[in-house]
Amino acid sequence: MKTVSIAIDGPAGAGKSTIARQLAHELGFRYVDTGAIYRTVAYFMDLWGVSPKDADGVNRYIDELTVGIEYDESGLQHMMMNGMDVTNDIRTQEISQKASLISAHACVREMLLDMQRDMAKQYNVVMDGRDIGTVVLPKATVKIFLTASAEVRAKRRCDELTAKGQKAKYETILKEIQQRDYQDTHRDIAPLKMARDSIKVDTSEMTIAEVVAAIREIIREKTGL
């Protein structure tokens, strides 16, 4: 039986994870957060003191890493690094920045590509990332490009950190997001770009509920689900 795959691409802070997770829950699909996979690699290299810009170091240590995905009873994705659950450890701004650089290495992308594609072959999935519709799942059933202005994304991130009791400076976060956008769109391997058959959804002036409803309608039109 053929599986259904929903690919959601877009820049950092566009709300991909929040939207994808909710869509997967409503559809009864597996949610695959590919950003968390690359964060896991970045975290591993960070523990070994390997700079994400050190191509030789990344190539040397990548064979020491085993990345796995497990799901709990609520459907929450847990990232496993050599058998250890690092789901919470990888959620820092520093690791996020390093993940963008780590993902530019061919050896890293080759290691993880089959893993991501196998998930889509085995299960109905909502998968989000930077190159899902262009590289990972070029024949995805539905492709969405989720975006918002850098200013809106920085404000959302700032509010999110503040709500968690963490210090957040808007100007710093905006600069980090702009830097991340540049890294993601200018890397040589699988740069962030909108697939030709992708549908763009700008969330700048939309609530989460409105974004989910809009994408559900797109999925309904494409698949009947």
TORROTI-560040 format. One line per field, with one value per atom (N, C-alpha, C): residue number from 0; residue in one letter; atom name; x, y, z. Coordinates in Angstrom, 2 decimals. Last residue first. Layout:
TORROTI-560040
k	c(NUM:...)
r	c(a:...)
a	c(CA:...)
px	c(X:...)
py	c(Y:...)
pz	c(Z:...)
***
This chain:
TORROTI-560040
k	c(224:224:224:223:223:223:222:222:222:221:221:221:220:220:220:219:219:219:218:218:218:217:217:217:216:216:216:215:215:215:214:214:214:213:213:213:212:212:212:211:211:211:210:210:210:209:209:209:208:208:208:207:207:207:206:206:206:205:205:205:204:204:204:203:203:203:202:202:202:201:201:201:200:200:200:199:199:199:198:198:198:197:197:197:196:196:196:195:195:195:194:194:194:193:193:193:192:192:192:191:191:191:190:190:190:189:189:189:188:188:188:187:187:187:186:186:186:185:185:185:184:184:184:183:183:183:182:182:182:181:181:181:180:180:180:179:179:179:178:178:178:177:177:177:176:176:176:175:175:175:174:174:174:173:173:173:172:172:172:171:171:171:170:170:170:169:169:169:168:168:168:167:167:167:166:166:166:165:165:165:164:164:164:163:163:163:162:162:162:161:161:161:160:160:160:159:159:159:158:158:158:157:157:157:156:156:156:155:155:155:154:154:154:153:153:153:152:152:152:151:151:151:150:150:150:149:149:149:148:148:148:147:147:147:146:146:146:145:145:145:144:144:144:143:143:143:142:142:142:141:141:141:140:140:140:139:139:139:138:138:138:137:137:137:136:136:136:135:135:135:134:134:134:133:133:133:132:132:132:131:131:131:130:130:130:129:129:129:128:128:128:127:127:127:126:126:126:125:125:125:124:124:124:123:123:123:122:122:122:121:121:121:120:120:120:119:119:119:118:118:118:117:117:117:116:116:116:115:115:115:114:114:114:113:113:113:112:112:112:111:111:111:110:110:110:109:109:109:108:108:108:107:107:107:106:106:106:105:105:105:104:104:104:103:103:103:102:102:102:101:101:101:100:100:100:99:99:99:98:98:98:97:97:97:96:96:96:95:95:95:94:94:94:93:93:93:92:92:92:91:91:91:90:90:90:89:89:89:88:88:88:87:87:87:86:86:86:85:85:85:84:84:84:83:83:83:82:82:82:81:81:81:80:80:80:79:79:79:78:78:78:77:77:77:76:76:76:75:75:75:74:74:74:73:73:73:72:72:72:71:71:71:70:70:70:69:69:69:68:68:68:67:67:67:66:66:66:65:65:65:64:64:64:63:63:63:62:62:62:61:61:61:60:60:60:59:59:59:58:58:58:57:57:57:56:56:56:55:55:55:54:54:54:53:53:53:52:52:52:51:51:51:50:50:50:49:49:49:48:48:48:47:47:47:46:46:46:45:45:45:44:44:44:43:43:43:42:42:42:41:41:41:40:40:40:39:39:39:38:38:38:37:37:37:36:36:36:35:35:35:34:34:34:33:33:33:32:32:32:31:31:31:30:30:30:29:29:29:28:28:28:27:27:27:26:26:26:25:25:25:24:24:24:23:23:23:22:22:22:21:21:21:20:20:20:19:19:19:18:18:18:17:17:17:16:16:16:15:15:15:14:14:14:13:13:13:12:12:12:11:11:11:10:10:10:9:9:9:8:8:8:7:7:7:6:6:6:5:5:5:4:4:4:3:3:3:2:2:2:1:1:1:0:0:0)
r	c(l:l:l:g:g:g:t:t:t:k:k:k:e:e:e:r:r:r:i:i:i:i:i:i:e:e:e:r:r:r:i:i:i:a:a:a:a:a:a:v:v:v:v:v:v:e:e:e:a:a:a:i:i:i:t:t:t:m:m:m:e:e:e:s:s:s:t:t:t:d:d:d:v:v:v:k:k:k:i:i:i:s:s:s:d:d:d:r:r:r:a:a:a:m:m:m:k:k:k:l:l:l:p:p:p:a:a:a:i:i:i:d:d:d:r:r:r:h:h:h:t:t:t:d:d:d:q:q:q:y:y:y:d:d:d:r:r:r:q:q:q:q:q:q:i:i:i:e:e:e:k:k:k:l:l:l:i:i:i:t:t:t:e:e:e:y:y:y:k:k:k:a:a:a:k:k:k:q:q:q:g:g:g:k:k:k:a:a:a:t:t:t:l:l:l:e:e:e:d:d:d:c:c:c:r:r:r:r:r:r:k:k:k:a:a:a:r:r:r:v:v:v:e:e:e:a:a:a:s:s:s:a:a:a:t:t:t:l:l:l:f:f:f:i:i:i:k:k:k:v:v:v:t:t:t:a:a:a:k:k:k:p:p:p:l:l:l:v:v:v:v:v:v:t:t:t:g:g:g:i:i:i:d:d:d:r:r:r:g:g:g:d:d:d:m:m:m:v:v:v:v:v:v:n:n:n:y:y:y:q:q:q:k:k:k:a:a:a:m:m:m:d:d:d:r:r:r:q:q:q:m:m:m:d:d:d:l:l:l:l:l:l:m:m:m:e:e:e:r:r:r:v:v:v:c:c:c:a:a:a:h:h:h:a:a:a:s:s:s:i:i:i:l:l:l:s:s:s:a:a:a:k:k:k:q:q:q:s:s:s:i:i:i:e:e:e:q:q:q:t:t:t:r:r:r:i:i:i:d:d:d:n:n:n:t:t:t:v:v:v:d:d:d:m:m:m:g:g:g:n:n:n:m:m:m:m:m:m:m:m:m:h:h:h:q:q:q:l:l:l:g:g:g:s:s:s:e:e:e:d:d:d:y:y:y:e:e:e:i:i:i:g:g:g:v:v:v:t:t:t:l:l:l:e:e:e:d:d:d:i:i:i:y:y:y:r:r:r:n:n:n:v:v:v:g:g:g:d:d:d:a:a:a:d:d:d:k:k:k:p:p:p:s:s:s:v:v:v:g:g:g:w:w:w:l:l:l:d:d:d:m:m:m:f:f:f:y:y:y:a:a:a:v:v:v:t:t:t:r:r:r:y:y:y:i:i:i:a:a:a:g:g:g:t:t:t:d:d:d:v:v:v:y:y:y:r:r:r:f:f:f:g:g:g:l:l:l:e:e:e:h:h:h:a:a:a:l:l:l:q:q:q:r:r:r:a:a:a:i:i:i:t:t:t:s:s:s:k:k:k:g:g:g:a:a:a:g:g:g:a:a:a:p:p:p:g:g:g:d:d:d:i:i:i:a:a:a:i:i:i:s:s:s:v:v:v:t:t:t:k:k:k:m:m:m)
a	c(N:CA:C:N:CA:C:N:CA:C:N:CA:C:N:CA:C:N:CA:C:N:CA:C:N:CA:C:N:CA:C:N:CA:C:N:CA:C:N:CA:C:N:CA:C:N:CA:C:N:CA:C:N:CA:C:N:CA:C:N:CA:C:N:CA:C:N:CA:C:N:CA:C:N:CA:C:N:CA:C:N:CA:C:N:CA:C:N:CA:C:N:CA:C:N:CA:C:N:CA:C:N:CA:C:N:CA:C:N:CA:C:N:CA:C:N:CA:C:N:CA:C:N:CA:C:N:CA:C:N:CA:C:N:CA:C:N:CA:C:N:CA:C:N:CA:C:N:CA:C:N:CA:C:N:CA:C:N:CA:C:N:CA:C:N:CA:C:N:CA:C:N:CA:C:N:CA:C:N:CA:C:N:CA:C:N:CA:C:N:CA:C:N:CA:C:N:CA:C:N:CA:C:N:CA:C:N:CA:C:N:CA:C:N:CA:C:N:CA:C:N:CA:C:N:CA:C:N:CA:C:N:CA:C:N:CA:C:N:CA:C:N:CA:C:N:CA:C:N:CA:C:N:CA:C:N:CA:C:N:CA:C:N:CA:C:N:CA:C:N:CA:C:N:CA:C:N:CA:C:N:CA:C:N:CA:C:N:CA:C:N:CA:C:N:CA:C:N:CA:C:N:CA:C:N:CA:C:N:CA:C:N:CA:C:N:CA:C:N:CA:C:N:CA:C:N:CA:C:N:CA:C:N:CA:C:N:CA:C:N:CA:C:N:CA:C:N:CA:C:N:CA:C:N:CA:C:N:CA:C:N:CA:C:N:CA:C:N:CA:C:N:CA:C:N:CA:C:N:CA:C:N:CA:C:N:CA:C:N:CA:C:N:CA:C:N:CA:C:N:CA:C:N:CA:C:N:CA:C:N:CA:C:N:CA:C:N:CA:C:N:CA:C:N:CA:C:N:CA:C:N:CA:C:N:CA:C:N:CA:C:N:CA:C:N:CA:C:N:CA:C:N:CA:C:N:CA:C:N:CA:C:N:CA:C:N:CA:C:N:CA:C:N:CA:C:N:CA:C:N:CA:C:N:CA:C:N:CA:C:N:CA:C:N:CA:C:N:CA:C:N:CA:C:N:CA:C:N:CA:C:N:CA:C:N:CA:C:N:CA:C:N:CA:C:N:CA:C:N:CA:C:N:CA:C:N:CA:C:N:CA:C:N:CA:C:N:CA:C:N:CA:C:N:CA:C:N:CA:C:N:CA:C:N:CA:C:N:CA:C:N:CA:C:N:CA:C:N:CA:C:N:CA:C:N:CA:C:N:CA:C:N:CA:C:N:CA:C:N:CA:C:N:CA:C:N:CA:C:N:CA:C:N:CA:C:N:CA:C:N:CA:C:N:CA:C:N:CA:C:N:CA:C:N:CA:C:N:CA:C:N:CA:C:N:CA:C:N:CA:C:N:CA:C:N:CA:C:N:CA:C:N:CA:C:N:CA:C:N:CA:C:N:CA:C:N:CA:C:N:CA:C:N:CA:C:N:CA:C:N:CA:C:N:CA:C:N:CA:C:N:CA:C:N:CA:C:N:CA:C:N:CA:C:N:CA:C:N:CA:C:N:CA:C:N:CA:C:N:CA:C:N:CA:C:N:CA:C:N:CA:C:N:CA:C:N:CA:C:N:CA:C:N:CA:C:N:CA:C:N:CA:C:N:CA:C:N:CA:C:N:CA:C:N:CA:C:N:CA:C:N:CA:C:N:CA:C)
px	c(-7.96:-7.92:-8.52:-7.70:-9.04:-9.09:-5.34:-5.41:-6.80:-5.59:-4.60:-4.84:-7.55:-7.69:-6.79:-6.40:-7.70:-7.90:-4.13:-3.98:-5.27:-5.36:-4.48:-4.34:-6.63:-7.44:-6.64:-4.44:-5.36:-6.22:-3.40:-2.66:-3.54:-5.39:-5.06:-4.35:-5.31:-6.55:-6.26:-2.73:-3.10:-4.32:-3.04:-2.05:-2.41:-4.99:-5.26:-4.31:-3.66:-4.90:-5.22:-1.58:-1.27:-2.50:-2.47:-2.34:-2.00:-0.72:-1.66:-1.40:1.06:-0.15:-1.17:3.13:3.44:2.22:3.08:2.40:2.54:2.57:3.23:2.44:3.06:2.14:2.91:3.30:3.84:2.74:3.62:2.66:3.15:5.80:5.44:4.45:6.95:5.57:5.12:9.54:8.65:7.19:10.54:10.38:9.36:12.51:11.15:11.07:15.44:14.75:13.38:18.40:16.99:16.43:20.69:20.32:18.81:22.28:20.86:20.49:25.45:24.68:23.27:26.37:26.54:25.65:24.37:25.25:25.27:22.63:23.86:24.79:20.48:20.20:21.44:21.62:20.76:20.53:23.06:23.75:22.92:20.94:22.02:22.75:19.45:18.84:19.92:21.31:20.87:20.25:21.39:22.62:22.26:18.78:19.26:20.52:18.86:17.93:18.37:20.73:20.99:20.12:19.40:20.67:21.00:17.22:16.99:18.27:18.54:17.82:17.57:19.48:20.42:19.78:17.11:18.11:19.08:15.78:15.23:16.29:17.04:17.20:16.81:16.14:16.03:16.12:16.50:16.79:16.76:13.72:15.08:15.27:11.17:11.98:13.43:9.60:10.30:11.19:8.86:7.82:8.43:11.23:10.79:9.77:11.17:12.23:11.84:8.89:8.98:10.01:9.58:8.44:8.48:11.69:11.93:10.83:10.33:11.38:11.67:8.68:8.10:9.11:10.59:9.66:9.06:11.77:12.58:11.70:9.60:10.19:11.04:9.22:8.15:8.72:11.67:11.27:10.19:11.63:12.65:12.28:8.30:9.39:10.37:7.80:7.35:8.54:6.70:7.64:6.99:6.65:6.16:7.16:5.70:6.84:6.30:4.68:4.36:5.66:3.54:4.71:4.26:2.30:1.98:3.24:3.74:2.34:1.92:7.09:6.14:4.73:9.25:7.94:6.90:11.47:11.10:9.75:12.41:11.19:10.72:15.03:14.72:13.52:14.94:15.96:15.50:12.63:13.58:14.53:11.13:10.46:11.40:13.23:12.40:11.78:15.08:15.19:14.34:14.53:14.96:14.93:11.63:13.07:13.38:9.26:9.65:11.16:6.77:8.20:8.57:4.39:4.52:5.97:3.70:4.49:4.19:2.91:2.40:3.08:5.84:4.70:4.16:7.84:7.17:5.88:8.76:8.33:7.50:9.50:8.39:7.89:11.68:10.53:9.30:13.43:12.86:11.63:14.22:13.39:12.72:15.78:14.58:13.65:17.81:17.03:15.71:18.97:18.23:17.33:20.15:19.17:18.33:22.21:20.85:19.76:24.59:24.31:22.83:24.50:24.45:24.06:24.81:23.56:23.40:27.43:26.31:24.99:28.97:28.99:27.83:28.59:28.05:27.97:27.62:28.63:27.99:25.60:26.23:27.25:24.83:24.02:24.60:26.56:26.77:26.04:25.31:26.64:26.94:22.93:22.88:24.21:23.89:23.20:23.13:24.79:25.78:25.16:22.36:23.27:24.28:21.40:20.63:21.52:23.23:23.18:22.41:22.52:23.89:23.92:19.92:20.18:21.55:18.95:19.56:19.84:18.07:17.21:17.82:19.42:19.71:18.94:18.50:19.85:20.11:16.06:16.07:17.42:16.89:15.81:15.86:18.63:19.18:18.16:18.94:17.91:18.45:21.38:20.98:19.95:22.22:21.38:20.91:23.57:24.28:23.54:20.96:22.35:23.15:17.65:18.58:19.97:14.94:16.18:17.16:11.50:12.67:13.91:8.36:9.62:10.75:5.25:6.36:7.65:3.12:3.57:4.70:2.50:1.77:2.17:4.28:2.86:2.04:7.18:6.53:5.04:9.46:8.24:7.62:12.82:11.82:10.62:15.51:14.28:13.34:19.12:17.87:16.69:22.46:21.29:20.03:25.65:24.44:23.26:29.04:27.69:26.60:31.44:31.27:29.86:31.48:31.30:31.12:32.11:30.75:30.47:34.77:33.96:32.57:35.84:36.55:35.65:34.14:34.31:34.92:34.63:33.28:33.35:37.36:36.93:35.56:37.27:38.05:37.60:35.66:35.23:35.97:34.80:35.95:35.54:32.59:33.27:34.46:31.79:30.95:31.55:34.54:33.86:33.00:34.45:34.68:33.88:34.14:34.97:35.29:32.42:33.78:34.70:30.12:30.64:32.08:29.76:30.06:30.66:29.01:30.28:30.73:26.50:27.53:28.91:25.16:25.40:26.52:25.00:25.73:26.10:23.35:24.71:25.56:21.08:21.70:23.14:20.39:20.81:21.54:19.53:20.79:21.31:17.18:18.18:19.54:15.74:16.22:17.29:15.04:15.94:16.55:13.15:14.52:15.52:10.72:11.41:12.86:8.00:9.46:10.09:5.13:5.80:7.30:2.90:4.14:4.71:-0.66:0.58:1.75:-3.19:-2.79:-1.53:-3.97:-4.06:-3.78:-3.48:-4.84:-5.03:-0.70:-1.65:-3.06:0.29:0.50:-0.48:-0.43:-1.00:-0.89:1.19:-0.27:-0.96:3.74:3.36:1.83:3.72:3.85:3.39:3.53:2.48:2.51:5.92:4.61:3.49:7.87:7.72:6.35:7.53:7.39:7.09:7.80:6.74:6.54:9.93:8.68:7.51:12.45:11.51:10.20:14.29:14.25:13.24:12.30:13.41:13.22:11.01:10.96:12.12:8.77:10.06:9.89:7.14:7.03:8.43:5.47:6.78:6.56:3.75:3.56:4.90:2.97:4.01:3.72:1.47:1.26:2.33:2.26:2.15:1.94:0.59:1.42:1.17:0.84:0.00:0.89)
py	c(13.46:13.12:14.23:14.12:13.71:13.35:15.15:13.72:13.21:17.87:17.02:15.53:18.89:19.06:18.11:18.25:17.69:17.75:19.83:18.36:17.69:22.35:21.99:20.47:22.17:22.33:21.96:22.05:20.90:20.96:24.59:23.44:22.20:26.11:26.38:25.18:25.09:24.98:25.16:25.85:24.43:24.23:28.65:27.98:26.50:29.08:29.48:28.79:28.19:27.52:27.84:30.06:28.64:27.92:33.01:32.27:30.82:35.19:34.11:33.51:36.88:37.49:36.44:35.10:36.35:36.95:32.79:32.77:34.08:31.90:32.93:33.10:29.15:29.64:30.62:27.83:28.75:29.22:24.60:25.68:26.55:23.17:23.43:24.60:22.58:22.13:22.30:23.58:24.13:23.77:24.25:23.33:23.91:26.84:26.35:25.45:26.10:26.78:26.12:25.67:25.94:26.69:23.41:24.69:24.83:20.89:20.96:22.27:22.23:20.99:21.21:24.84:24.17:22.94:27.40:26.23:25.51:29.52:29.65:28.43:29.12:29.36:29.41:28.73:27.69:27.87:31.12:29.82:28.77:32.98:33.09:31.75:32.11:32.14:32.16:32.55:31.19:31.11:35.33:34.57:33.14:35.89:36.36:35.61:34.78:34.23:34.64:36.43:34.99:34.36:38.90:38.74:37.27:38.31:38.68:38.49:37.89:36.77:37.06:40.48:39.35:38.19:41.95:42.31:41.16:40.69:40.67:40.92:38.64:39.98:39.94:36.81:36.89:38.35:34.44:35.78:35.78:32.29:32.49:33.93:31.56:32.14:32.37:30.81:29.72:30.23:33.22:32.42:31.26:33.92:34.68:33.90:32.14:32.04:32.76:33.12:31.71:31.55:35.73:35.48:34.07:35.18:35.97:35.72:33.88:33.17:33.87:35.95:34.70:33.94:37.81:38.17:36.93:36.37:36.76:37.10:36.17:34.96:35.25:38.85:38.11:36.85:39.38:40.15:39.42:37.71:37.49:38.20:36.65:37.62:37.33:33.21:34.43:35.39:30.01:31.12:32.24:26.83:27.67:28.78:25.14:25.99:27.02:21.79:23.11:23.87:19.20:20.00:21.40:15.90:17.32:18.05:13.58:13.72:15.19:13.75:13.85:14.12:13.35:12.91:12.90:14.14:14.93:14.54:14.04:13.42:14.22:15.28:14.07:13.33:17.52:16.46:15.16:19.16:19.27:18.09:18.68:18.63:18.66:18.96:17.74:17.62:20.81:20.29:19.04:21.59:22.63:22.14:20.31:20.55:21.69:17.73:19.12:19.28:15.47:15.66:17.11:13.35:14.79:15.07:10.10:11.06:12.51:6.77:8.06:9.11:4.59:5.23:6.41:3.53:2.67:3.26:5.62:4.38:3.51:7.51:7.84:6.61:6.21:6.58:6.82:6.13:4.88:5.14:8.79:8.21:6.91:9.03:9.86:9.25:7.17:7.06:7.82:8.17:6.90:6.72:10.58:10.59:9.33:10.42:10.59:10.49:10.10:9.22:9.24:12.26:10.90:9.90:14.39:14.26:12.85:13.89:13.93:13.70:14.10:12.82:12.74:16.79:15.69:14.38:19.38:18.36:17.17:21.03:21.34:20.30:20.44:19.89:20.15:21.97:20.52:19.94:24.47:24.28:22.79:23.97:24.53:24.31:23.20:22.21:22.67:25.55:24.56:23.50:26.78:27.43:26.42:24.88:25.20:25.82:25.06:23.81:24.03:27.65:27.36:26.10:27.40:28.26:27.96:24.02:25.29:26.08:21.17:22.35:23.63:18.89:19.50:20.79:17.90:18.47:19.25:16.65:17.96:18.66:14.31:15.17:16.57:12.28:13.64:14.68:9.15:10.11:11.53:6.94:7.88:8.87:5.44:4.80:5.70:7.32:6.15:5.53:9.27:9.41:8.29:9.74:8.84:8.99:11.82:11.62:10.82:11.24:11.31:11.00:12.62:12.11:12.30:11.64:12.59:11.94:9.99:10.27:11.26:9.19:10.37:10.75:7.14:6.81:7.96:8.10:7.67:7.46:6.91:7.66:7.16:7.42:6.63:7.52:7.32:8.02:7.03:7.57:6.83:7.71:7.44:8.29:7.45:6.88:6.19:7.06:7.68:8.11:7.22:7.21:6.84:7.11:8.27:6.82:6.33:10.95:10.60:9.10:11.64:11.20:10.69:12.36:11.40:10.81:14.32:13.06:11.97:16.28:15.73:14.39:16.81:16.32:15.65:17.80:16.60:15.97:20.12:19.02:17.72:22.17:21.28:20.04:23.55:23.99:23.09:22.61:22.27:22.70:21.30:22.48:22.05:19.00:19.15:20.34:18.14:19.33:19.55:16.17:15.74:16.93:17.65:16.91:16.47:18.49:19.47:18.79:16.15:16.76:17.77:15.84:14.81:15.41:18.12:17.93:16.92:17.61:18.79:18.65:15.37:15.24:16.40:16.58:15.47:15.26:18.38:18.90:17.81:16.61:17.34:17.98:15.80:14.80:15.49:18.11:17.47:16.42:18.53:19.48:18.89:16.62:16.37:17.36:15.23:16.52:16.32:13.62:13.48:14.86:12.16:13.43:13.20:9.91:10.07:11.46:10.67:10.35:10.41:11.54:10.21:9.72:14.08:13.11:11.68:15.39:15.41:14.33:14.93:14.46:14.37:16.24:14.80:14.21:18.88:18.23:16.71:19.30:19.35:18.67:19.07:18.19:18.13:21.17:19.78:18.80:23.43:23.14:21.68:23.19:23.33:22.91:23.10:22.00:22.01:25.58:24.28:23.16:28.23:27.47:26.08:29.59:29.80:29.06:29.20:30.04:30.30:28.91:28.75:29.70:28.42:28.93:28.69:25.29:26.71:27.12:22.53:23.20:24.66:19.64:21.05:21.63:17.08:17.73:19.21:14.26:15.71:16.35:11.22:12.04:13.52:8.08:9.49:10.29:4.86:5.79:7.22:2.18:3.38:4.32:-1.18:0.00:1.25)
pz	c(1.90:3.31:4.17:-0.72:-0.30:1.17:-1.75:-1.41:-1.07:-2.43:-3.13:-2.94:-0.74:-2.18:-2.97:1.73:1.36:-0.16:1.70:1.75:1.29:1.76:0.64:0.55:4.23:3.03:1.78:5.90:5.87:4.62:5.52:4.98:4.92:6.80:5.40:4.77:9.42:8.62:7.13:10.18:10.14:9.26:10.08:9.22:9.06:12.04:10.66:9.68:14.34:13.92:12.45:14.50:14.28:13.74:12.57:13.82:13.49:10.28:10.58:11.96:9.09:9.65:10.06:8.35:9.05:9.76:6.88:8.18:8.96:3.66:4.47:5.77:1.83:2.85:3.74:-1.43:-0.42:0.53:-2.55:-2.33:-1.18:-5.05:-3.66:-3.58:-7.44:-7.22:-5.78:-7.16:-8.20:-7.98:-3.78:-4.91:-5.89:-2.55:-2.73:-3.96:-0.67:-1.77:-1.94:0.98:1.19:-0.01:-0.74:-0.13:0.03:-1.16:-0.78:-0.09:-0.84:-0.87:-0.34:-0.53:-1.82:-1.96:1.04:1.11:-0.24:1.00:0.22:0.30:2.67:1.25:0.37:5.19:4.63:3.12:5.65:5.63:4.90:5.63:4.64:4.51:7.82:6.49:5.41:9.85:9.56:8.16:9.81:9.52:9.13:10.56:9.25:8.83:13.12:12.11:10.71:14.37:14.26:13.19:14.25:13.57:13.35:15.91:14.51:13.70:18.34:17.71:16.23:18.84:18.72:17.97:19.02:18.01:17.76:21.27:19.91:18.84:23.63:23.08:21.61:26.43:24.97:24.53:29.00:28.51:26.98:29.87:29.39:28.90:30.50:31.56:31.18:28.49:29.18:30.31:27.47:28.13:28.92:26.21:27.38:28.19:24.06:25.06:26.35:22.68:23.10:24.22:22.06:22.95:23.53:20.28:21.48:22.51:18.24:18.98:20.31:17.36:17.88:18.73:16.48:17.55:18.18:14.38:15.53:16.73:12.63:13.17:14.41:12.00:12.67:13.33:10.69:11.87:12.67:8.49:9.52:10.81:7.58:7.55:8.69:6.75:7.43:7.38:5.36:5.57:6.36:3.99:5.08:5.36:1.37:1.74:2.73:0.92:1.45:1.74:-1.08:-0.69:-0.27:-1.05:-0.91:-0.44:-1.66:-2.09:-2.09:-2.95:-1.83:-2.36:-4.57:-5.07:-3.94:-3.15:-4.33:-4.93:-0.29:-0.83:-2.05:-0.26:0.52:-0.07:-2.15:-2.16:-1.49:-2.09:-3.20:-3.30:0.19:-1.11:-2.30:2.11:2.04:0.65:2.95:1.59:1.39:5.53:4.59:3.14:7.24:7.15:6.20:8.15:7.93:7.95:7.25:7.46:7.19:8.06:7.86:8.22:6.61:7.39:7.06:6.80:6.34:7.21:6.67:7.33:6.53:5.02:6.00:6.55:3.47:2.80:3.74:5.30:4.41:3.64:6.46:7.30:6.42:4.30:4.81:5.68:4.12:3.06:3.50:6.44:6.27:5.22:5.90:7.13:6.99:3.59:3.54:4.75:4.71:3.63:3.58:6.56:7.05:5.98:5.16:6.28:6.66:3.41:2.88:3.96:5.21:4.46:3.89:6.11:7.06:6.32:3.84:4.57:5.56:3.04:2.23:3.02:5.20:4.89:4.16:6.01:4.71:4.29:8.54:7.45:6.07:10.09:10.01:8.80:9.91:9.32:9.11:11.27:9.92:9.20:13.75:12.91:11.46:14.86:14.44:13.52:15.48:14.54:13.98:17.35:16.14:15.07:19.38:18.59:17.30:20.26:19.81:18.93:21.13:19.97:19.38:21.90:22.26:21.00:22.09:21.89:22.43:22.71:21.41:21.16:25.13:25.07:23.78:24.68:25.35:25.21:23.28:22.78:23.38:23.61:23.71:23.25:24.86:24.48:24.71:23.51:24.57:24.04:21.33:22.34:23.46:19.77:20.30:21.48:20.37:19.93:20.58:19.47:20.15:19.53:19.96:19.23:20.07:19.77:20.64:19.81:19.06:18.52:19.52:20.39:20.42:19.95:20.65:19.29:19.22:23.13:22.64:21.22:23.60:23.43:22.88:21.59:22.83:22.56:19.16:19.45:20.74:18.02:18.72:19.03:15.82:16.19:16.87:15.92:15.85:16.25:14.85:15.11:14.96:15.83:15.41:15.82:15.16:15.56:14.98:14.12:15.53:16.02:11.62:11.70:13.14:12.11:11.74:11.86:12.56:13.70:13.34:10.07:10.91:11.99:9.06:8.32:9.20:11.00:10.85:10.14:10.49:11.79:11.72:7.87:8.17:9.48:8.22:7.34:7.65:10.49:10.32:9.53:11.15:9.93:9.59:13.58:12.43:11.10:15.46:14.91:13.72:18.00:16.56:16.05:20.60:20.35:18.89:21.14:20.81:20.52:21.46:22.61:22.39:18.83:19.86:21.10:17.58:17.21:18.26:18.87:18.98:18.68:17.97:19.41:19.65:15.24:15.71:17.19:15.30:14.75:15.26:16.36:17.07:16.60:14.40:15.71:16.50:12.47:12.25:13.54:13.77:13.36:13.17:14.01:15.24:14.92:11.37:12.01:13.27:10.88:10.38:10.96:12.44:12.57:12.14:11.44:11.37:11.33:12.67:12.47:12.50:11.17:11.93:11.63:11.29:10.61:11.59:11.92:12.40:11.72:11.36:10.27:10.73:13.76:13.20:12.13:14.03:15.06:14.49:11.80:11.94:12.95:12.44:11.26:11.36:14.69:14.83:13.65:13.55:14.65:14.79:11.68:11.23:12.29:13.39:12.41:11.99:14.90:15.55:14.62:12.82:13.78:14.45:11.41:10.76:11.75:12.04:12.72:12.16:11.13:10.41:11.04:12.23:12.95:12.25:9.22:10.67:11.28:6.16:6.96:8.46:4.79:5.10:5.98:4.05:4.07:4.45:4.42:4.81:4.95:2.80:2.97:3.30:3.46:3.43:3.74:1.93:2.56:2.36:2.21:1.91:2.64:0.67:1.79:1.30:-0.90:-1.03:0.15:0.00:0.00:0.00)
***
